Amino acid sequence: MRRDVFQAIADPTRRAILSLLALHAMTPNAIAGHFDCSRQAISKHIQILAECQLVEQRQMGREINYHFNAEKMKEVDIWMEQFRKQWESRFDQLDEILKTP
C-alpha cells in the first residue's frame, strides 16, 4: 500500500522522528535511543517516512544516516495555507470586535 505524507505524519512517533531529524541527521540506532519502543518498531516508522520521501537515507561508510526532507513537507504547508488564511481572517475580525467600545 502506498502511503502519502498525511498518513505518515498522522502518527505521533513519526512526527517525533521528523522533529529529531530536522535538527540533524541520525542513524537508526540513535533515533531508536530516543524512544521507549523496540528498534523494529522504529525501523518500521522510518520505513514509512522514507516511503513517503519525508526522510532520505544516505550511506556514510558502514553507517546509514537519515536526513529530513524539508522539500516534501511543502505539500503539507500548501494544504495548510487555506486554513491559515481562514484563521488569520477570523482573528482580524475578532481584533476589530474587541477594539470597538
C-alpha positions in Angstrom: 0.0 0.0 0.0 1.4 3.4 -1.0 1.1 5.9 1.8 1.0 9.7 1.5 2.6 12.4 3.6 -0.5 13.0 5.6 -0.7 9.3 6.6 2.9 9.4 7.6 2.6 12.5 9.9 -0.6 11.2 11.5 1.4 9.1 13.9 3.0 10.9 16.9 6.1 8.7 16.9 6.8 9.6 13.2 6.3 13.3 13.9 8.8 13.0 16.8 11.3 11.3 14.5 10.8 14.1 12.0 11.5 16.6 14.7 14.7 14.9 15.7 15.9 14.6 12.1 15.0 18.3 11.4 17.8 19.1 13.9 20.4 16.8 12.4 20.9 13.5 10.5 20.9 10.4 12.7 21.5 6.7 12.4 18.5 4.3 13.1 20.1 3.3 16.5 20.5 6.9 17.5 16.8 7.6 16.6 15.7 4.5 18.5 17.5 5.7 21.6 15.0 8.5 21.9 12.0 6.2 22.2 10.7 3.5 24.6 9.7 1.1 21.8 11.6 -1.6 20.0 14.3 -1.0 17.4 12.0 -2.9 15.0 9.1 -0.5 15.6 11.3 2.5 15.0 12.6 0.8 11.8 9.0 0.4 10.6 8.3 4.1 11.3 11.5 5.1 9.4 10.5 2.9 6.5 7.1 4.6 6.3 8.7 8.1 6.4 11.2 7.0 3.7 8.4 5.6 1.6 6.7 9.0 1.7 10.0 10.7 1.0 9.9 12.7 4.2 13.3 11.2 5.1 16.3 10.3 2.9 18.7 7.5 3.5 22.4 8.2 2.9 25.2 5.7 3.3 28.2 7.1 5.3 30.8 4.4 5.3 29.3 1.5 7.1 26.6 3.6 8.7 23.3 4.7 7.3 22.1 8.2 8.2 18.6 9.5 7.8 18.0 13.1 6.8 14.9 15.2 7.0 13.5 16.2 3.6 12.0 19.6 4.2 11.1 19.9 0.5 8.5 17.1 0.8 6.8 18.9 3.8 5.8 21.7 1.4 2.9 19.5 0.4 1.6 19.8 4.0 2.3 23.6 4.1 0.4 24.2 0.8 -2.6 22.2 2.2 -2.5 24.1 5.5 -2.3 27.5 3.8 -6.0 27.5 3.1 -6.8 27.1 6.8 -4.1 29.6 7.8 -5.8 32.3 5.7 -9.2 31.5 7.3 -7.7 31.7 10.8 -6.0 35.0 10.1 -9.2 36.4 8.7 -11.2 35.3 11.7 -8.5 36.7 14.2 -8.6 40.0 12.3 -12.4 40.1 12.7 -12.0 39.3 16.4 -9.5 42.1 16.8 -11.9 44.5 15.2 -14.7 43.4 17.5 -12.5 43.7 20.6 -11.4 47.2 19.6 -15.0 48.6 19.4 -16.2 50.0 22.7 
